[in-house]
Amino acid sequence: MEVRITHCDTPYIDRLLEHYLQAGVIEQKWIPQIKAKVAETGQALIPWRDGVKFDGPEFSLQVTKRDGEKIKVFPVSETPWARWIKVGATTEGPLKGLVMFMPEAFFETHGEDGLPLDH
């Protein structure tokens, strides 16, 4: 399948945080703290909020807390961990080996990281 190459000049983390902000996942005042956490550890995990809606794939992971409760979280990182929706499989991270192909039309409105191009 041929896939259109798309890109955006805005850094991925800024696009992702803006996407989460618009969806109501985070608040503006949290952004500096989230960026600091990512700079320190390479990733931040934001708890899922009820009622959150996304345009495109939901970038969430399920994690099990120490008490055994399973919760969904949104990962935030400097580089897109979701490029696999374009190339077909991950080679690292929590989704290693997962395969997911998106139709070419998806990439006319979304970047290879899965985020809408207008963000």
Secondary structure, 3 states (H helix, E strand, C coil): CCCCCCCCCCCHHHHHHHHHHHHCCCCHHHHHHHHHHHHHHCCEEEECCCCCCCCCCCCCEEEECCCCCEEEEEEECCCCCCCHHHHCCCCCCCCCCCCCCCCCCHHHHECCCCCECCC
